[in-house]
Amino acid sequence: MIRAAHPNDTAEIRNVVTAAFAPMPYSDGTELAIVDMLRETNAMTLSLVDEIDGNILGYIAFSAVTIGDKTCDWYGLGPVAVHPNHQNTGIGSALIMAGLLQLKASTAKGCVLLGNPDYYERFGFSQNPALTFADAPAKNFLALPFTDDIPNGEVIYHKAFYITA
């Protein structure tokens, strides 16, 4: 069952995020700090969990981004985490699809992420030369516009994403 995260889910969300990213070679170890700071600063636009038999097995967050120094109803996806014992079961995909549907139903005009194109292209994400993200390979910075209104410029995430390990 995918549902909105509640304040009493914090400990389980922290456990899932920690467990999911611990073995990942691309992790810089800041994912949990990102989630915590987004929550603590009320910067989380959308926060969903996948709960099975009363246990949270997956988590996803979306937060506002600025593009070209402007707020423009675009959002960043991430982090998304699935407990290692339940990865490759469709939980991550279900969370991504549910989150994107909720964003599309709101005033959102698009979503960006930094990730593996082979995975995220299935959801409609692709490279867009109008949108850039500093210090990341262009092939891994992907966008999914929900409208024809695509801004142009550098994408800046919430300050939580610039924490260093």
Sequence and secondary structure as in RCSB ss.txt:
>XXXX:A:sequence
MIRAAHPNDTAEIRNVVTAAFAPMPYSDGTELAIVDMLRETNAMTLSLVDEIDGNILGYIAFSAVTIGDKTCDWY
GLGPVAVHPNHQNTGIGSALIMAGLLQLKASTAKGCVLLGNPDYYERFGFSQNPALTFADAPAKNFLALPFTDDI
PNGEVIYHKAFYITA
>XXXX:A:secstr
 EEE  GGGHHHHHHHHHHHHTT TT  S HHHHHHHHHHTT EEEEEEEEETTEEEEEEEEEEEEETTEEEEEE
EEEEEEE GGGTTSSHHHHHHHHHHHHHHHTT  EEEEES HHHHGGGT B  TTEE TTS GGGEEEEESSS  
  EEEE  GGGG   
